[in-house]
Amino acid sequence: MPILIYSFLFYAALCNYFLNFSKHTQCQIYQLKMSTANEVAEFSVVDYCVFIGMLCISMAIGLYHSLKGNKTTEDFLMASRSMSPIPVAFSLTATYLSSISILGIVGEVYGQGLMLAWSLIGNALGIVTATLFIMPVMYPLKLNSVNEYIELRFGSVFLRKLVLVMITGNYLMYLGFCLYAPTLALESVTPIDLTTYIFILGTVVTVYCAFGGLKAVVWTDTFQTVVIILGILVAVIFAVIEVGGMDDVWRIGSENGRTDMLDFRPGLYVRHTMFNTILNGFVTFFTIYGFTQATIQRAGSMPDLARVRLVLFLNAFGLIVLMGILFFTGLAIFAVYAGCDPITLGYISQKDQLLPYYVMDYLGTFKGIPGLFVACLFSGTLSSISSLLSALSSMLWVDFMCELEYFKKSSERVKTITNKVTTLVLGCIMMGFAVLASKLGGLVQATAAVFGALSGPVLGLFVLGVMVPHCSKKGAIAGGIFSTVVMVWLSIGSQFRGMVTVMLPLSIDECADNSSLISTTQTLWTTTTTDLPEDITRPFDFFYGISYTYFSTVGCLSCIVVAVLVSACTGFEKLENVNPSHVLLCLRKHVGHKRSESSASKTKQCIEVATVM
């Protein structure tokens, strides 16, 4: 009962704030120009209620689970390993379908066509491979932090800490970017400025994450997944109806080059081809579903491996279907604006703003629909942030804080409170990064690229562990450091090289009044698809010009190659010293049992987690 009262008071306070704010804010701040007339669309009272209602329900779920349970650290971090498959599958879907994906996929199809849709094949293959081959290795270890595996396999505390630093930096920068990115688009449909958005979202997600633990995150993600699905379906259905049907959507897209997908080149220097998008999709999702804390944490909340596989396959199906719908949504919205492009007309400045612009342009008169759409985007943001925030808190506890002498002697209550405080602190840091990102402007992409490239070296270390039993500790350390340096160099170099992403032809020839406008179906938006960069005039341009779709692969392979070479020079790991439970099932008959358990297993004692399946 108190939860309902607090949620109602919070809901009423937010409604009062936003309604008063909108009365005293100039219409120019949030009015959105219409593409065919000088009309305006604005957030109504119903839209505010729908949007704020979503935030309040999310917070109420966190408060409910905070009062209901989480008496021990295991309850907080691993949900007592007793979650059911359906909500966990929904949670994973929401985690990996962020607002960045929702806005980005639609904008990508609008500007560059459906070539990126090939990545869905790679995504599916990556999930299946990780589920069938990697999860049987990782799940029985009952890991509370994915980094525990690195120390268990290589016997190196330094390497484990190195991976922790890399992942922590990666997560914090991504969390800040994830919190900041949707505000760019949403600022155009509501009277709220960037800083206010960041504060509201950051506070809501930090509170229910800090006090509710993993159970709150999972159930909140389940609710938010439903909101995301509703928002996407509403957008695509109205767009298809506006164009005249699915056949017309495909026809218009085909006539304007958006359905051209038959580029079979390896595409080392081409942004997207069939090969490099499938490869990138495979490597990305193989990493996500095999070796990330968010996936391992949710797998650990399941009572057995069979249910873990069920969760991952259900999640794979739902995620691929939703992403496929998003690709078609982008094509449908392009068909709507095929003859009257809002980017050329100056109504929006970038393609990622297209989806919210479309909603306000064509659906703004339907009270509640803009609110549902904003709730959809914020659900995507909240679900991704909450999952990664929970995962990061879990890693820091297990890999660092749990090993401190003070916490080894502490009670369960102290440990649980410490985890909650850690999550609150991480949430504040995340909001700080988001505010900083809003001030840096163009440097945000460079920073995100640098830290995003670290996933390749981390993947390389885990692949060495499970697939290369000959790899030694010295080899793994050398490979990890070398590949990290190479990928940071590549990321920075590619950003400063100044590569520009160009779009396919756009037109304003069919606008209602284009007498004073110039047609843009000229070379302004044409794209080059040369197999080698034509402007190699500076040193290392051949290296900096590599397509971003190869970044993770380059990082992974460079780590593996250097690690194997160093292991060969300094002495391969003796197979009899490799624990069979740390490698693939097919390799276990070749390794022995003489190696003693690493000190990493001792961390389980301070969180009292069972070591049997």
Buried (B, 14 or more C-beta within 10 A) or exposed (E): EEBEEBBEEBBEEBBEBBEEBBEEBEEEEBBBBBBEEEEBBBBBBBBBBBBBBBBBBBBBBBBBBBEEBBEBBBBBBBBBBEBEBEBBBBBBBBBBBBBBBBBBBBBBBBBBBBBBBBBBBBBBBBBBBBBEBBBBBBBEBBBBBBBBBBBBBBBBBEBBBBBBEBBBEBBBBBBBBBBBBBBBBBBBBBBBBBEBBBBBBBBBBBBBBBBBBBBBBBBBBBBBBBBBBBBBBBBBEBBBEBBEEBEBBBBBBBEBEBBEBEBEEBBBBBBBBBBBBBBBBBBBBBBBBBBBBBBBBBBBBBBEBEBBBBBBBBBBBBBBEBBEBBBBBBBBBBBBBBBBBBBBBEBBEEBBBBBBBBBBBBBBEBBBBBBBBBBBBBBBBBBBBBBBBBBBBBBBBBBBBBBEEEBEEBEBEEBBBBBBEBBBBBBEBBBBBBBBBBEEEEEBBBBBBBBBBBBBBBBBBBBBBBBBBBBBBBBBBBBBBBBBEBBBBBBBBBBEBEBEEEBBBBBBEEBEEBEEEEEBBEEEBEBEEEEEBEEEEEEEEEBBBBBBBBBBBBBBBBBBBBBBBBBEEEEBBBBEBBBBBBBBEEBBEEBEEEBEEBEBBEBBEBBEBEEEE
